[in-house]
Amino acid sequence: MQKSKLGPDQGKCACGRRLRDAAIYIYRSRTDRFLFHRCECGTEWTERRTDIDPADPVTSDEVIEVHKRLSKFEGSIAELLQPYSA
């Protein structure tokens, strides 16, 4: 088993770059979503998340909320894909 190459500060890679600056590639299976991260130094790591069923209905209020948040968002796609924290 390989050890993680992430630095002790979970916000930074072992090379010192910020984790949120890493490239993100997404793969969706039937039940899960995998986010493959790749730092410029070559370090890679994967996050597994339970996926949302695209067949589940979405309310108009949820769509409006997403549009409101996106209209105010200024940042990279990597920051946009970070898990939501209240």
N, C-alpha and C positions, 0 to 999 in steps of 0.2 A: 504494500500500500504506500502511495506517495504521500509525503507530508505536504501540508499547505505551504505555499510560498508567499502567502500574505504576511505582511509585517505585523509586529505586535500591536501597532495602532491599526485597528480594523478599518479605519478610514483611508489607509494608504497601503499601497503595494510595497513589497520588500525593497523595490528600487526607489521609493520615495514619492512616486506619482500618486495622485488622488484616484481612488477606486472608481469614483463616478465619472472619470475621464476616459475610462476603458471603453473599447468598442463592445457593443452588445449584439448578439445574434440570437434569434428566438426560434425555437422548435416547438411545435404543438403536437401532442399525441391525442388520443381520444379522451384521456382523463387528466393529463398534466400538461404543464407548460414548462419548458426548460429555457433558462437564460444563460447563454454561454458568454462569458466576459473574457476579453483579451486585452491586456495592458500592452502599451507600446514596447515594453521590454521583452515581451513574449510570454509572460506569466498568464496562465488561463485558470479560470474557475467556473463552476456551474452552480446555478441556483435552480431548485425544483420547486414549482408552485402548483397547487391544485388549480386547474383551469376552470373557467366559467363556461357553462354550457351555452353556446351561441344560440341555441334553440329556445332558451328561456326568454320570456317576454320582458321587454324593457318599457318602463312607464315614460310618459312624456316629461314628467318632472325630472327623472334621471337624465334624460337627454338634455334638458335645459341646464341642469347642474353641470354636466360635462362641458357644454358650450361656454358657460360662464367662466369656469375654471381655465379652459383653454384660451379664452380671449385675454385673460390676465397673465398667462404664463409667459415668462421670458427665460429661456434657458435651452440647454441641449436636449436632444432626444434621450440621452442617458439619464438626465435628471428627471425627465418626464416619466420614464419607466421605473423609477425608484418606487419602492412600496410606499403607500400612503401612510403618513403619520399625522395624527391630529395635533 
